[in-house]
Amino acid sequence: MTFIDRLRRPEYTGANRCWPCTAVNLAIVVLLAGAAGLLFTPLAPLVLLVGGGAIYLRGYVIPGTPRFAPRVVELLPVEFGPEKHVESDSIAESVDPKQLLGTLIDAGVVVADGEDLRLTDDFRVAFEDRMAELRTLSEQALAERAAAVAAGDPDAEVHANRILLAGGRDIWLSRAVAIAETAAAETLAGFDVPTDLRAPAAEPLRTLVSTCPVCAGPVVETTLRNCCGGPGTSHRKPHRPVLACSDCSTVVYEFDV
């Protein structure tokens, strides 16, 4: 890994870039470059180069940007950039939920914990190990693994940062959902769950993950935000409850409201 690679923060750049944060940081860097130029003219281009490079590689350069940038930009009569959060489908197919739950309990996949369900320790370990393996794959390789466990024998395609399982029903998956649901379906094979119930179980099991499919950080219940200070970006559904990674802000699951 090169020095530049170590500087990159993909969770805040590319398709995940927060444009309000970028705009505010660029404005601050320009102001700092102007101030530096007044003190010593050659400093101005150096500040612009270092600051601009940091924003390009890391998303923002000013500490605490996610906390203050959205409030600053809300005061401006300008809309910045596209929404970065896109809802993801699921490989799951509809089945009788009582039959599915009974099968998962009998197979030692989930166990009742009061009024809630949780993964058994054995399944959780195997599930997280499988996610760790899938996390290392390229987008195309991951798409092919997802297609192999999805119903209907779909074709695997990659478009930008999303996976398309094309078939009778096109399924669009984020990388997080593809990793989590593919890992769930593949792991169920080792717990003697019938083949026709593995894909239907994938989405419910995704709601029980405790580690991020993308970075292995802790998954917590939170809400969507309009900036990179929180998971996702959705001007249509701000504050919608979700499961998201507290480290990289990847949305793992969106709850119906």
N, C-alpha and C positions, 0 to 999 in steps of 0.2 A: 504493500500500500504506500503510495507516494505522500509527500507532505500536503499536497493540494487535496488529496482524497481524505486525509485526516481532518482537514478544515471543513469539508462539505457537511451540510446539514440537510439531507434530502427530505426530512419531515417538514422543512420550512421553505423548500425551493421547488422548482419545476411546477408540476400540477398542484402541489401543496402550498405554493407561494401565497402569502397574504398580501394583497395589494395595498391596503391601508398602511400596514407596517412598512412596506417597501417605500411608499410615497413619503411617509413621515421621516424615515431614516435618510432618504436621499436629500430631503430638504435640510435636515440637520447637518449632514455631511457638507453640503454646499455652503451653509452658513459658517461652519467651522473652517472650511477651506478659505473663505473670504476673510475671516478674522486672522487666520494664520498668515495669509498673504499680506495683510497690513503690517504684521510684525517683521516678516521676512519673505519677500516675494516668491522665492523658489519653493517655499513650504506648501503653497496653495495646490499645485498639481500633485504633490506627493500625498497630501491629505485626501484629495479627490480619488487618486489611484487606489490607495489603501482602503478608504471607506467604501468606494464603489465595488472593489473586489470582494470585500467582506460581505456586502449586501448580496452580491451575485452568488457567492458560494454558500452563505449561511442564512440568507433570508433577511437578517437585520444585523446591525452592528451596535446599536445603543442598548445597553442593558435595561431590562424592564419594559421593552417596547410593547409586548402584548398587553401590558396593563394599561398603558396610556394612549397608544395609537388609535384604538377604535373611538375613544372619546374625542380625540382631536379631530379625526376625520369626519365624525358626525356633525361637526360644526361647519364643515365646508359644503358648498352647494355643488358637489361633484360626486359621481359614483365611480369607484375604483375597481376595475377588473371584474372577471367572471366569478361566480360562485365556485368554490373548490370542492365542496362536498357533493357527491352524487350518490343517491341511494343505490344499494346493491340488491340484486335478486338473491335467490337461494336455489340450491340444487334440489331442495326438498320437494316431494310430491305429497299430496293430501292422502291421508289414511285415517282409519279409526284411531283417535287419540288414546282411548282406553286400551285398545289392543297394543298400541305402540308402547305406552307406559308400562303395561304389564310385562311385555317382552323385555324391556330394558331393565326392569327390576329383577326379573327372573334370571337374566344373563349376568347380573352383578355389575351393571354399568352405572346405574343410579340407585340412590337409597333415600328414603324419606327422612327428613330432618325436621321434626315438628310438622308444620304446615308447608314447609318448603322441600324442594328436592336438591340434592347435591350429588356430584360425581363420587363414585367409590374411589378409594385411594389407588387401587390397582388400575382402574380405567384412567384416572387423571394422569398418572405417571406415563402410561402408554400413549395417551392422547398428546401430552405435552412433548414427549419424545418424537412423535410423528410430526407434530407441527414444527419442531426444530429442524427436522430433516427437510421438510417441504420449504422452509424458509430460505434454504440455500439454493433452491432451484431458480432457473431463469423463468421469465414470464411464460414463454412457450412451453417449457417442460411442465410448469405448474398447471397450465391450461390443459395439457394432455392428461395429466393425472386427474384433474377435476372432471374432465369429460369421461374418463374411464369409470368413475363411480356414479355419475349422474344417470338418471333414467332416460331412455330413448336413444342411446348411442349417438349423442350430438357430435358435431365437428368442433374442434378446438381452435380458436382464433385469438389473436392479441391485437387490440386497437388502443394505441397510446398506453395509458396506465391501467386499462381495464381488460378483462378477459370475457370473451363471448363464447358461449356454448351454443352453437347454432344448430337448430333442429326443428322439430314440430313446434316447440315453444322456445324462442330465443331467451337465453339466460345471460344477463350481464352481471359479472362479479367483480368486486374490488379485490385487490390482492389479499387483504385481511380475511374476507369472507371465503375466498377460494382456499386459502391455507386452512382455516378453521374447519370448514365443512368437508373438505377432502380428507383431512386428518381424521375427523370424526368417523366418516364412512369407512375409511381404510382400517381404522383401529377396531371398529365393530366386528370386522371379519375375524379377529382373534378372540372374540367373546361369543362366538357361535350365534350371532344375530343373523336371521335369514337375510339373504341378499336383497329381497324386495322391500325390506324395512330399513336398510342402511341409509339410503338417500333421504327418506322421510324423517329419519332421526337426526340428520345433520344439523338442521336449523335449531331445533330445541336444545341440542347439546351445545350449540354455539352460545346460547344464553347463559351457560354455566361455566364458561372459561374464566380462569383467574389470571392467566398470563396472556400478553398480547401476541397474536399470531405473527405480527410483523417484526417486533423487536424483543419480545419476551419480557417486557415491562409489566407492572401490575395493572390489571383491568379494574376500573371502578365505575360505579353508576354516577353519571353526571348529566350535563345538558349540552346541546349544541351551542356554539358561540359564533359570532360574526367575525372572528379574527383568529390568528394563529395562537392567541392566548388560550384557546380552548379547542375541544375536538370539533372538526368539521367547520363548514361555513354554510349557512343556510339563511338567506334573507326571507325565505318562504316559511321556514319553521324554526325560528330562533327559540331556544329554551326547550326544545323537544327532548325528553329523557332518552338517554342512550347509555350503552356500555362502551367505554373508551379507555384507551391506554393513558395513564397519568404521566408517562414518560414522553411518548411521541405523539399523543393526541389522536391516534388512529381510532376511527369509529369501528367497533366490533359488532354492535347490534343496536338497531333503533327500535324502541318500544312503540307500539300503537298507542295513540292518545285517545 
